[in-house]
Amino acid sequence: MAGIVEVLLGLLDVLEAEARSLRMGFLRVVSALLVLVVAGLLVLGGLLVFLWAAYLWFSSLMAPPLAALLVSLLSLLMAAGLWWRARSMLR
């Protein structure tokens, strides 16, 4: 009977250690995802400022509607390039 109790206590100790390890791993993954979300938001903000600056520069060289069209085409080309790259990575 004492042997069974010792085996059960050993099993509970192992389960507790595994649960602690799983929780630490989960916290690391969640922390990394939060950092990635913040980095993604910063990249998006930087891209928007870049496109706005490109619009302002082009609008000083040509009519504002034409500058807006040029910047939107630039944005679409960048998006298509990223889409193509992501698609080629999945093959």
N, CA, C and O atoms as a Tinker XYZ file with bonds, in Angstrom:
   364  protein
     1  N      0.827000   -1.195000    0.000000    73     2
     2  CA     0.000000    0.000000    0.000000    64     1     3
     3  C      0.876000    1.266000    0.000000    63     2     4     5
     4  O      0.572000    2.235000   -0.696000    81     3
     5  N      1.950000    1.247000    0.777000    73     3     6
     6  CA     2.828000    2.410000    0.864000    64     5     7
     7  C      3.520000    2.639000   -0.470000    63     6     8     9
     8  O      3.795000    3.779000   -0.844000    81     7
     9  N      3.801000    1.554000   -1.190000    73     7    10
    10  CA     4.438000    1.682000   -2.505000    64     9    11
    11  C      3.534000    2.385000   -3.507000    63    10    12    13
    12  O      3.998000    3.198000   -4.308000    81    11
    13  N      2.261000    2.075000   -3.461000    73    11    14
    14  CA     1.291000    2.709000   -4.370000    64    13    15
    15  C      1.187000    4.195000   -4.064000    63    14    16    17
    16  O      1.113000    5.016000   -4.979000    81    15
    17  N      1.180000    4.546000   -2.781000    73    15    18
    18  CA     1.093000    5.950000   -2.388000    64    17    19
    19  C      2.340000    6.697000   -2.849000    63    18    20    21
    20  O      2.240000    7.831000   -3.318000    81    19
    21  N      3.520000    6.075000   -2.722000    73    19    22
    22  CA     4.752000    6.715000   -3.171000    64    21    23
    23  C      4.759000    6.919000   -4.684000    63    22    24    25
    24  O      5.213000    7.954000   -5.173000    81    23
    25  N      4.256000    5.933000   -5.423000    73    23    26
    26  CA     4.180000    6.059000   -6.882000    64    25    27
    27  C      3.223000    7.180000   -7.260000    63    26    28    29
    28  O      3.527000    7.972000   -8.152000    81    27
    29  N      2.086000    7.261000   -6.607000    73    27    30
    30  CA     1.113000    8.318000   -6.887000    64    29    31
    31  C      1.671000    9.695000   -6.545000    63    30    32    33
    32  O      1.461000   10.653000   -7.288000    81    31
    33  N      2.384000    9.797000   -5.418000    73    31    34
    34  CA     2.991000   11.078000   -5.053000    64    33    35
    35  C      4.074000   11.467000   -6.056000    63    34    36    37
    36  O      4.198000   12.640000   -6.409000    81    35
    37  N      4.848000   10.508000   -6.511000    73    35    38
    38  CA     5.857000   10.784000   -7.533000    64    37    39
    39  C      5.214000   11.249000   -8.828000    63    38    40    41
    40  O      5.698000   12.178000   -9.475000    81    39
    41  N      4.119000   10.596000   -9.202000    73    39    42
    42  CA     3.386000   10.993000  -10.414000    64    41    43
    43  C      2.838000   12.409000  -10.273000    63    42    44    45
    44  O      2.896000   13.188000  -11.225000    81    43
    45  N      2.315000   12.749000   -9.115000    73    43    46
    46  CA     1.800000   14.107000   -8.895000    64    45    47
    47  C      2.924000   15.138000   -8.947000    63    46    48    49
    48  O      2.729000   16.239000   -9.462000    81    47
    49  N      4.097000   14.792000   -8.419000    73    47    50
    50  CA     5.239000   15.710000   -8.499000    64    49    51
    51  C      5.642000   15.951000   -9.947000    63    50    52    53
    52  O      5.925000   17.081000  -10.342000    81    51
    53  N      5.667000   14.880000  -10.733000    73    51    54
    54  CA     6.017000   15.022000  -12.150000    64    53    55
    55  C      4.974000   15.867000  -12.870000    63    54    56    57
    56  O      5.325000   16.737000  -13.666000    81    55
    57  N      3.706000   15.620000  -12.599000    73    55    58
    58  CA     2.638000   16.399000  -13.232000    64    57    59
    59  C      2.724000   17.875000  -12.848000    63    58    60    61
    60  O      2.489000   18.751000  -13.681000    81    59
    61  N      3.058000   18.147000  -11.601000    73    59    62
    62  CA     3.196000   19.535000  -11.164000    64    61    63
    63  C      4.357000   20.225000  -11.881000    63    62    64    65
    64  O      4.234000   21.374000  -12.303000    81    63
    65  N      5.464000   19.534000  -12.015000    73    63    66
    66  CA     6.619000   20.111000  -12.710000    64    65    67
    67  C      6.299000   20.341000  -14.186000    63    66    68    69
    68  O      6.683000   21.367000  -14.749000    81    67
    69  N      5.607000   19.406000  -14.812000    73    67    70
    70  CA     5.232000   19.563000  -16.214000    64    69    71
    71  C      4.251000   20.716000  -16.399000    63    70    72    73
    72  O      4.348000   21.462000  -17.374000    81    71
    73  N      3.313000   20.866000  -15.477000    73    71    74
    74  CA     2.356000   21.975000  -15.561000    64    73    75
    75  C      3.076000   23.309000  -15.416000    63    74    76    77
    76  O      2.740000   24.270000  -16.108000    81    75
    77  N      4.053000   23.381000  -14.533000    73    75    78
    78  CA     4.829000   24.607000  -14.350000    64    77    79
    79  C      5.613000   24.928000  -15.623000    63    78    80    81
    80  O      5.672000   26.078000  -16.057000    81    79
    81  N      6.210000   23.897000  -16.209000    73    79    82
    82  CA     6.968000   24.085000  -17.453000    64    81    83
    83  C      6.042000   24.533000  -18.585000    63    82    84    85
    84  O      6.395000   25.416000  -19.367000    81    83
    85  N      4.866000   23.928000  -18.669000    73    83    86
    86  CA     3.903000   24.304000  -19.703000    64    85    87
    87  C      3.451000   25.748000  -19.526000    63    86    88    89
    88  O      3.315000   26.483000  -20.504000    81    87
    89  N      3.219000   26.154000  -18.283000    73    87    90
    90  CA     2.791000   27.521000  -18.023000    64    89    91
    91  C      3.878000   28.523000  -18.407000    63    90    92    93
    92  O      3.576000   29.573000  -18.974000    81    91
    93  N      5.132000   28.214000  -18.105000    73    91    94
    94  CA     6.232000   29.107000  -18.477000    64    93    95
    95  C      6.365000   29.196000  -19.991000    63    94    96    97
    96  O      6.601000   30.275000  -20.534000    81    95
    97  N      6.214000   28.065000  -20.672000    73    95    98
    98  CA     6.264000   28.080000  -22.137000    64    97    99
    99  C      5.128000   28.889000  -22.722000    63    98   100   101
   100  O      5.317000   29.631000  -23.686000    81    99
   101  N      3.952000   28.749000  -22.145000    73    99   102
   102  CA     2.781000   29.495000  -22.611000    64   101   103
   103  C      2.992000   30.993000  -22.425000    63   102   104   105
   104  O      2.665000   31.787000  -23.307000    81   103
   105  N      3.539000   31.373000  -21.276000    73   103   106
   106  CA     3.800000   32.792000  -21.028000    64   105   107
   107  C      4.844000   33.337000  -21.996000    63   106   108   109
   108  O      4.734000   34.483000  -22.430000    81   107
   109  N      5.850000   32.543000  -22.342000    73   107   110
   110  CA     6.854000   32.985000  -23.310000    64   109   111
   111  C      6.227000   33.194000  -24.676000    63   110   112   113
   112  O      6.538000   34.170000  -25.358000    81   111
   113  N      5.343000   32.284000  -25.085000    73   111   114
   114  CA     4.692000   32.408000  -26.393000    64   113   115
   115  C      3.782000   33.627000  -26.423000    63   114   116   117
   116  O      3.785000   34.372000  -27.403000    81   115
   117  N      3.013000   33.841000  -25.379000    73   115   118
   118  CA     2.118000   34.999000  -25.324000    64   117   119
   119  C      2.927000   36.296000  -25.330000    63   118   120   121
   120  O      2.551000   37.256000  -26.002000    81   119
   121  N      4.028000   36.328000  -24.589000    73   119   122
   122  CA     4.873000   37.524000  -24.578000    64   121   123
   123  C      5.445000   37.796000  -25.959000    63   122   124   125
   124  O      5.468000   38.941000  -26.411000    81   123
   125  N      5.906000   36.753000  -26.628000    73   123   126
   126  CA     6.454000   36.923000  -27.976000    64   125   127
   127  C      5.379000   37.407000  -28.941000    63   126   128   129
   128  O      5.653000   38.252000  -29.794000    81   127
   129  N      4.162000   36.885000  -28.819000    73   127   130
   130  CA     3.076000   37.341000  -29.693000    64   129   131
   131  C      2.739000   38.804000  -29.439000    63   130   132   133
   132  O      2.460000   39.543000  -30.383000    81   131
   133  N      2.758000   39.228000  -28.194000    73   131   134
   134  CA     2.485000   40.639000  -27.895000    64   133   135
   135  C      3.564000   41.537000  -28.485000    63   134   136   137
   136  O      3.261000   42.606000  -29.015000    81   135
   137  N      4.812000   41.113000  -28.398000    73   135   138
   138  CA     5.898000   41.894000  -28.991000    64   137   139
   139  C      5.728000   41.964000  -30.506000    63   138   140   141
   140  O      5.960000   43.011000  -31.111000    81   139
   141  N      5.322000   40.850000  -31.121000    73   139   142
   142  CA     5.092000   40.846000  -32.570000    64   141   143
   143  C      3.937000   41.759000  -32.964000    63   142   144   145
   144  O      4.003000   42.416000  -34.004000    81   143
   145  N      2.899000   41.811000  -32.167000    73   143   146
   146  CA     1.770000   42.700000  -32.460000    64   145   147
   147  C      2.218000   44.156000  -32.385000    63   146   148   149
   148  O      1.875000   44.955000  -33.256000    81   147
   149  N      2.979000   44.503000  -31.357000    73   147   150
   150  CA     3.475000   45.878000  -31.234000    64   149   151
   151  C      4.396000   46.211000  -32.404000    63   150   152   153
   152  O      4.313000   47.299000  -32.974000    81   151
   153  N      5.274000   45.272000  -32.762000    73   151   154
   154  CA     6.174000   45.504000  -33.899000    64   153   155
   155  C      5.379000   45.675000  -35.188000    63   154   156   157
   156  O      5.711000   46.526000  -36.013000    81   155
   157  N      4.348000   44.881000  -35.363000    73   155   158
   158  CA     3.509000   45.010000  -36.550000    64   157   159
   159  C      2.803000   46.352000  -36.614000    63   158   160   161
   160  O      2.698000   46.953000  -37.684000    81   159
   161  N      2.320000   46.823000  -35.477000    73   159   162
   162  CA     1.669000   48.135000  -35.447000    64   161   163
   163  C      2.659000   49.250000  -35.753000    63   162   164   165
   164  O      2.317000   50.212000  -36.441000    81   163
   165  N      3.882000   49.127000  -35.249000    73   163   166
   166  CA     4.897000   50.131000  -35.545000    64   165   167
   167  C      5.277000   50.115000  -37.030000    63   166   168   169
   168  O      5.474000   51.169000  -37.635000    81   167
   169  N      5.377000   48.933000  -37.601000    73   167   170
   170  CA     5.675000   48.837000  -39.037000    64   169   171
   171  C      4.545000   49.443000  -39.849000    63   170   172   173
   172  O      4.792000   50.158000  -40.820000    81   171
   173  N      3.308000   49.163000  -39.462000    73   171   174
   174  CA     2.160000   49.742000  -40.166000    64   173   175
   175  C      2.166000   51.259000  -40.065000    63   174   176   177
   176  O      1.909000   51.946000  -41.053000    81   175
   177  N      2.457000   51.790000  -38.883000    73   175   178
   178  CA     2.540000   53.234000  -38.714000    64   177   179
   179  C      3.653000   53.828000  -39.564000    63   178   180   181
   180  O      3.473000   54.874000  -40.188000    81   179
   181  N      4.796000   53.165000  -39.589000    73   179   182
   182  CA     5.904000   53.641000  -40.416000    64   181   183
   183  C      5.566000   53.619000  -41.888000    63   182   184   185
   184  O      5.935000   54.535000  -42.624000    81   183
   185  N      4.869000   52.584000  -42.332000    73   183   186
   186  CA     4.464000   52.499000  -43.734000    64   185   187
   187  C      3.481000   53.610000  -44.085000    63   186   188   189
   188  O      3.572000   54.206000  -45.158000    81   187
   189  N      2.547000   53.887000  -43.186000    73   187   190
   190  CA     1.594000   54.961000  -43.445000    64   189   191
   191  C      2.287000   56.323000  -43.523000    63   190   192   193
   192  O      1.957000   57.142000  -44.381000    81   191
   193  N      3.235000   56.558000  -42.641000    73   191   194
   194  CA     3.980000   57.823000  -42.686000    64   193   195
   195  C      4.805000   57.903000  -43.965000    63   194   196   197
   196  O      4.906000   58.972000  -44.568000    81   195
   197  N      5.397000   56.785000  -44.387000    73   195   198
   198  CA     6.154000   56.750000  -45.633000    64   197   199
   199  C      5.261000   57.095000  -46.822000    63   198   200   201
   200  O      5.645000   57.890000  -47.681000    81   199
   201  N      4.074000   56.502000  -46.872000    73   199   202
   202  CA     3.162000   56.789000  -47.982000    64   201   203
   203  C      2.681000   58.239000  -47.938000    63   202   204   205
   204  O      2.526000   58.874000  -48.981000    81   203
   205  N      2.445000   58.757000  -46.746000    73   203   206
   206  CA     2.032000   60.153000  -46.619000    64   205   207
   207  C      3.154000   61.087000  -47.092000    63   206   208   209
   208  O      2.902000   62.064000  -47.797000    81   207
   209  N      4.393000   60.777000  -46.695000    73   207   210
   210  CA     5.524000   61.597000  -47.131000    64   209   211
   211  C      5.701000   61.507000  -48.648000    63   210   212   213
   212  O      6.015000   62.506000  -49.295000    81   211
   213  N      5.503000   60.327000  -49.210000    73   211   214
   214  CA     5.603000   60.182000  -50.665000    64   213   215
   215  C      4.519000   61.012000  -51.348000    63   214   216   217
   216  O      4.774000   61.646000  -52.372000    81   215
   217  N      3.318000   61.009000  -50.788000    73   215   218
   218  CA     2.240000   61.819000  -51.351000    64   217   219
   219  C      2.596000   63.311000  -51.302000    63   218   220   221
   220  O      2.417000   64.036000  -52.281000    81   219
   221  N      3.098000   63.751000  -50.158000    73   219   222
   222  CA     3.461000   65.173000  -50.041000    64   221   223
   223  C      4.561000   65.548000  -51.025000    63   222   224   225
   224  O      4.527000   66.630000  -51.611000    81   223
   225  N      5.533000   64.665000  -51.208000    73   223   226
   226  CA     6.618000   64.948000  -52.138000    64   225   227
   227  C      6.105000   64.972000  -53.574000    63   226   228   229
   228  O      6.431000   65.879000  -54.341000    81   227
   229  N      5.299000   63.969000  -53.936000    73   227   230
   230  CA     4.769000   63.935000  -55.298000    64   229   231
   231  C      3.800000   65.084000  -55.558000    63   230   232   233
   232  O      3.723000   65.588000  -56.679000    81   231
   233  N      3.055000   65.504000  -54.523000    73   231   234
   234  CA     2.106000   66.600000  -54.737000    64   233   235
   235  C      2.827000   67.930000  -54.951000    63   234   236   237
   236  O      2.245000   68.861000  -55.508000    81   235
   237  N      4.080000   68.031000  -54.518000    73   235   238
   238  CA     4.838000   69.241000  -54.809000    64   237   239
   239  C      5.357000   69.228000  -56.252000    63   238   240   241
   240  O      5.714000   70.273000  -56.796000    81   239
   241  N      5.397000   68.058000  -56.856000    73   239   242
   242  CA     5.886000   67.923000  -58.233000    64   241   243
   243  C      4.762000   67.879000  -59.268000    63   242   244   245
   244  O      4.984000   68.202000  -60.434000    81   243
   245  N      3.571000   67.484000  -58.854000    73   243   246
   246  CA     2.446000   67.335000  -59.799000    64   245   247
   247  C      1.145000   67.655000  -59.080000    63   246   248   249
   248  O      1.151000   68.009000  -57.901000    81   247
   249  N      0.056000   67.532000  -59.775000    73   247   250
   250  CA    -1.256000   67.816000  -59.189000    64   249   251
   251  C     -1.554000   66.815000  -58.073000    63   250   252   253
   252  O     -1.211000   65.638000  -58.191000    81   251
   253  N     -2.191000   67.271000  -56.990000    73   251   254
   254  CA    -2.471000   66.364000  -55.865000    64   253   255
   255  C     -3.258000   65.103000  -56.232000    63   254   256   257
   256  O     -2.932000   64.034000  -55.717000    81   255
   257  N     -4.296000   65.176000  -57.110000    73   255   258
   258  CA    -4.970000   63.916000  -57.453000    64   257   259
   259  C     -4.035000   62.919000  -58.155000    63   258   260   261
   260  O     -4.118000   61.713000  -57.921000    81   259
   261  N     -3.162000   63.423000  -58.999000    73   259   262
   262  CA    -2.212000   62.551000  -59.681000    64   261   263
   263  C     -1.196000   61.988000  -58.678000    63   262   264   265
   264  O     -0.779000   60.837000  -58.801000    81   263
   265  N     -0.805000   62.779000  -57.707000    73   263   266
   266  CA     0.114000   62.304000  -56.665000    64   265   267
   267  C     -0.553000   61.217000  -55.827000    63   266   268   269
   268  O      0.084000   60.224000  -55.473000    81   267
   269  N     -1.830000   61.402000  -55.510000    73   267   270
   270  CA    -2.563000   60.388000  -54.750000    64   269   271
   271  C     -2.667000   59.093000  -55.553000    63   270   272   273
   272  O     -2.526000   58.002000  -55.001000    81   271
   273  N     -2.912000   59.217000  -56.852000    73   271   274
   274  CA    -2.979000   58.034000  -57.700000    64   273   275
   275  C     -1.631000   57.315000  -57.739000    63   274   276   277
   276  O     -1.578000   56.088000  -57.657000    81   275
   277  N     -0.568000   58.060000  -57.860000    73   275   278
   278  CA     0.768000   57.470000  -57.909000    64   277   279
   279  C      1.111000   56.763000  -56.598000    63   278   280   281
   280  O      1.662000   55.662000  -56.614000    81   279
   281  N      0.792000   57.380000  -55.481000    73   279   282
   282  CA     1.075000   56.769000  -54.178000    64   281   283
   283  C      0.213000   55.528000  -53.978000    63   282   284   285
   284  O      0.687000   54.533000  -53.430000    81   283
   285  N     -1.039000   55.570000  -54.411000    73   283   286
   286  CA    -1.887000   54.383000  -54.266000    64   285   287
   287  C     -1.372000   53.244000  -55.144000    63   286   288   289
   288  O     -1.420000   52.083000  -54.738000    81   287
   289  N     -0.886000   53.563000  -56.332000    73   287   290
   290  CA    -0.303000   52.523000  -57.177000    64   289   291
   291  C      0.969000   51.962000  -56.545000    63   290   292   293
   292  O      1.212000   50.757000  -56.601000    81   291
   293  N      1.774000   52.826000  -55.949000    73   291   294
   294  CA     2.965000   52.370000  -55.237000    64   293   295
   295  C      2.586000   51.428000  -54.099000    63   294   296   297
   296  O      3.225000   50.395000  -53.901000    81   295
   297  N      1.558000   51.784000  -53.365000    73   295   298
   298  CA     1.086000   50.953000  -52.263000    64   297   299
   299  C      0.573000   49.607000  -52.776000    63   298   300   301
   300  O      0.865000   48.566000  -52.189000    81   299
   301  N     -0.179000   49.628000  -53.854000    73   299   302
   302  CA    -0.686000   48.374000  -54.428000    64   301   303
   303  C      0.449000   47.493000  -54.937000    63   302   304   305
   304  O      0.392000   46.271000  -54.798000    81   303
   305  N      1.471000   48.093000  -55.521000    73   303   306
   306  CA     2.615000   47.314000  -55.990000    64   305   307
   307  C      3.363000   46.673000  -54.818000    63   306   308   309
   308  O      3.785000   45.520000  -54.910000    81   307
   309  N      3.527000   47.406000  -53.731000    73   307   310
   310  CA     4.179000   46.834000  -52.558000    64   309   311
   311  C      3.351000   45.689000  -51.988000    63   310   312   313
   312  O      3.898000   44.652000  -51.612000    81   311
   313  N      2.040000   45.872000  -51.922000    73   311   314
   314  CA     1.163000   44.815000  -51.406000    64   313   315
   315  C      1.201000   43.585000  -52.303000    63   314   316   317
   316  O      1.235000   42.459000  -51.808000    81   315
   317  N      1.194000   43.788000  -53.619000    73   315   318
   318  CA     1.255000   42.655000  -54.540000    64   317   319
   319  C      2.585000   41.927000  -54.410000    63   318   320   321
   320  O      2.626000   40.698000  -54.479000    81   319
   321  N      3.665000   42.663000  -54.225000    73   319   322
   322  CA     4.964000   42.030000  -54.034000    64   321   323
   323  C      5.020000   41.200000  -52.763000    63   322   324   325
   324  O      5.571000   40.099000  -52.760000    81   323
   325  N      4.458000   41.718000  -51.693000    73   323   326
   326  CA     4.424000   40.965000  -50.443000    64   325   327
   327  C      3.529000   39.744000  -50.557000    63   326   328   329
   328  O      3.853000   38.675000  -50.038000    81   327
   329  N      2.399000   39.906000  -51.239000    73   327   330
   330  CA     1.494000   38.775000  -51.449000    64   329   331
   331  C      2.182000   37.694000  -52.258000    63   330   332   333
   332  O      2.078000   36.513000  -51.924000    81   331
   333  N      2.886000   38.075000  -53.321000    73   331   334
   334  CA     3.597000   37.110000  -54.149000    64   333   335
   335  C      4.675000   36.398000  -53.337000    63   334   336   337
   336  O      4.850000   35.186000  -53.463000    81   335
   337  N      5.398000   37.149000  -52.505000    73   335   338
   338  CA     6.454000   36.563000  -51.676000    64   337   339
   339  C      5.878000   35.569000  -50.670000    63   338   340   341
   340  O      6.432000   34.487000  -50.478000    81   339
   341  N      4.780000   35.929000  -50.037000    73   339   342
   342  CA     4.146000   35.028000  -49.068000    64   341   343
   343  C      3.637000   33.764000  -49.763000    63   342   344   345
   344  O      3.751000   32.660000  -49.230000    81   343
   345  N      3.089000   33.938000  -50.927000    73   343   346
   346  CA     2.574000   32.768000  -51.670000    64   345   347
   347  C      3.709000   31.849000  -52.084000    63   346   348   349
   348  O      3.569000   30.627000  -52.027000    81   347
   349  N      4.843000   32.427000  -52.505000    73   347   350
   350  CA     5.970000   31.591000  -52.905000    64   349   351
   351  C      6.607000   30.895000  -51.692000    63   350   352   353
   352  O      7.201000   29.827000  -51.835000    81   351
   353  N      6.487000   31.490000  -50.516000    73   351   354
   354  CA     7.030000   30.853000  -49.315000    64   353   355
   355  C      6.203000   29.618000  -48.927000    63   354   356   357
   356  O      6.736000   28.689000  -48.320000    81   355
   357  N      4.935000   29.598000  -49.265000    73   355   358
   358  CA     4.066000   28.494000  -48.896000    64   357   359
   359  C      4.155000   27.319000  -49.862000    63   358   360   361
   360  O      3.593000   26.259000  -49.585000    81   359
   361  N      4.829000   27.476000  -50.961000    73   359   362
   362  CA     4.937000   26.370000  -51.926000    64   361   363
   363  C      6.079000   25.475000  -51.605000    63   362   364
   364  O      6.315000   24.496000  -52.313000    81   363
